[in-house]
Amino acid sequence: MLGAVDGLFGDIVIVFNDETVDEARTARLSGHTSAPLSALHLPGPLGKAEAVRRGLDHLLRHSPAELFVQMDAHLKQAPEQVQRLLQRLQVQAGLGMVVANRYGSGASPLDVHRKTASSGFSALMRALTGYELTDTVCGTRAYRRELASVFARDSHCFGYGLELEQLFLAAAHGSSVEEEPVRSRPQAPTTAAEKIEDNLAVILAHTAARLSGEIRAALHHALAQIKLRKSFDLDARPFGLGAVYTCTFVGPAEDGEDSYAVAARHAHAAAG
């Protein structure tokens, strides 16, 4: 993995979401790259968002880097592709962040479920932030040091809600965000319940003050059904979108986690 990106990065931080310190594992990883490598171990499973915050804080304190890359450790998007994201930042001075798009032109075709789930979050975020993005929840992204500081300081979400929260924070900071198509390995035809729950919780946390009572009630209902592991419909028409998303609980599926299958049906009339 690290050999594929050797020469691209000045500093690399790998955050392990456990407290086990494996010096041999770190030494093996260091042997695959000429870049300075730091391995951070969280004191127990604190979730993805906290892992990224700790990694950013470490880099901001120890590295003079002006451009930052964030990637999930599953490496479903080949690491060498991040060079294109970095190039976008290098040639577009006013661009704050580039998000990898697994579904754009030139990207690998993925299953209908993933496209449906991602398009739902993308449509909601477009309505709430104005960002014209196809894939708002992809963990592969690159951004400037200024945004890295914002993310390290102002991010407070738990778990899988990090990517959407970063978009809300970037919007509040007035940063421009664009996307770049990438190839991606096929993913599970379902979505983990915790991923949907964490993302809906972030949307609610960052927009509750300006949402109507009807929309807040719909989001609270969806979160309650997820906690109970029940199937539910999320009507996106109050957001100005013409679809209702049916989330069917299917039990353990993605990576052995409780998961949902997501389907969309179009609705003609927008709710008041």
N, C-alpha and C positions, 0 to 999 in steps of 0.2 A: 504493500500500500504506500509506504513512505517513499520507496524508490521511485514510484510513478510521479511524485511531485518534487523530487530532489532538485534543488536549484530554483524553485519557484518562490520559496518562502525564506525569510530571514530567521524567524523563530517559530517553533511549533510547540503547542501545549496540548497534551492529551489528558482529559479528565476522566478518571475512573470513578464510576458511581458506587464505590464501595470503599471500605477502610483497609482492605488488604494491600499492603505494600509489597510488591513483587519486584525486587531489584533486578532479578535475572530477566524478567519480561521487559523492563524498561531498557536494560542494556541491549537486548535483542532489537528493540525498536530503534534505539540510537544508532545501531550499526547499519541501518538502511538509509540514513540521511546524513548529509554533511551539515545540516542546519542545527543550531542549538535546540535541544528538545527537553521539555520539562514534563514530568508526569505528576499530576495532582490526584490525590485520593480523597474523596469526600468521606466524612465520618458516618458512613451508612448510606442507604439509598435515599437521597434527598430529591431526586427527580431531575429531568433533563434541563429545565430552566435554571435551576441553581447551579448545575454543572457548567452551563455556558457562562453564567454570571461570574463564577469563580475563575474560569479560564480567561475571560476578558479582563477581570481585575488584575490577574497575574501579568498579563501581557502589557496592560497599560502602565503598570508599575516598573516593569523590567525591560520593556522593549520600546525603541523609538519609532516603531513601524507606523506608517501613515495609512496603510491599507490592511484590512483584516478579512480573513476568510473563516466562515463557520460551516462545519460539516457534521452530519451524523456519523457515528462510528460504524453503522452497518454498510456504508460505502456502496449503496445501491446506485449512486451516481459516481462514475469513475472520477477519482480525484484530479486527474490531469485536465479535466474539462474546466476547472476553476480558472485556468489561465485566461479564458475568454471573458469571464466575469471581471477579472482584474483589469484586462485591457480596456473594457468599457469605462471603468473608473478612471483609467489613465488618460484616455482621449476625450472624455466628456467632463470638463471641469465642474459643471454645475450639478453633476449626478451624485447623489448621496449613497445609494445602495442599489445593487443588482441582485435580483432573486432568480434562482434557477427555475426554469419552466419545463416540467416533465411532459407537457402536453402540447407544446407549440410546434410550429412548422420546423421540420428537421429533427424533432424529438422522437423517441421510440413510442409506438402506440401501446397504450396500456388498457386495462379492462374497463368496461362500461361503468362498473361500480365506482372505481377510483375517480374517473372523470366526473361522474355525477356528484360525488361527495365534495370534490375539490371545486367544481363549478359553483356549488351552493355557497361555500365559504367565500369564494372569489366575488360572487355577485353581492353578498352581504357587505363585504369589505369595500367594494366599489361604491356602494350606496353610502357607507359610513365614513370613508376616508377620501374618496375620489380617485384612488389609485386604480389604473386600468391594468390589472394583473390577471393572468389566467390561473396561476398556481401560487396561491398565497401561503400555503403551509409547507412547502418544500424546505427542508432543513439546510440545503446548500445555498449560501448567499455570501456576498462580499460587500463591505462597506468601509467608509472612511473612519479615521480615528475619532473624529468629532462625534459620529453616531455611536461608535463603540463606547465612548464615555457616557453618552446618554443611556445606552442599553445597560451598562454596568451599574449606573447610579439609580435609574428610575424604573427598572424592571422589578416587579414584585410578584409576578404570577407563579403558579405551581405547574410543574410537569410539562405537558405537551402544548400548553397554550402560548409558548414563547414566541413562535413565528408571527402569530397574529398580533401579540402585544408589541413586538418590535415595529410592526407596521403602524399601529396606533401611535407609538412614541415618535416614529419618524414623521408622521403627519403633523403631530403637535409641534415638532421641531421645525416644520416647514421644509423638510428635505424631499427632494425628488427621488422616486423609486421606479426602476424599470426592470425588465426581465430578459433573460437570455436562454434560448432552448438548450437542453442537455439530453443526453441519452441516459436512460435509467433501466435497471433490471426490473423485470415484472414483480409486482407486489401482490399481497394477498387480496382476494376478491371481497374482502370485508374490511371494516375499520374498527379498531379497538374502542370499546365503550369509553375508556378514559380519555382517548383523544378527542372524541366528540364532546364529552363533558367539559374537559379543560378549555377547549376552544370557545364553547358557548359561554362559559364562565368569564372568559376574558372579554368577549363582546359585551356581556352584561356589565362588567366592572367598568369598562371604559366609556360606556354610552348611556348608562342607566338614567343619568340626570336629564338627558334630552330625548329619551324614549317615551312614547305614549304608554299609558297604563296597559293598553291592549297588548303592545309588543312585549313589555316587561312580563306580563302574565304568561304570554306564550313561551318566552324563554325559561321562566321559572317552571312551567309545566314540563317542558322538555327535560330540564335538569332533574326534576323529581322522578320522571319516568326512567331516566338513565340510572339513577341511584337504585331504583327498584328492579332494574334490568327488564323493563317492559317495552314493548313496541309502542311507537307513537308517530303522529304526524306533526311536522313543523310547517305551519303556513307562513310562507315568506311574502305573501301579498301585502301585509301591513308595512313591509319595508319598501314597497313599490316594485316588487318582483312578481313575475307572473307564474309562480310555481308553488306547489306543495310538496315537501320532501317527506316520504314515508320511510321511517327508520325501523327496520324489523330486527328484533333481537334474535340472534342465531346461536347464542351460547359460546363456548370456547372456540376460537378460530384463529385470528391473527396472532401469531407467536404464542399460541396457547392462552391468550387473554379473551375475556368476555367481549363479544364483538357484535356489530350491527351490519346488516346489509342496507344500503341506501338507494332509493329509487325516487325519481322526480316525475310528477305529472303536472302538466301545464294547466293553469286556471286562467280564465278569460277576464274576469272582473277583479279589479283590485279592491281590497277591503278598505272601508272608509278610513 
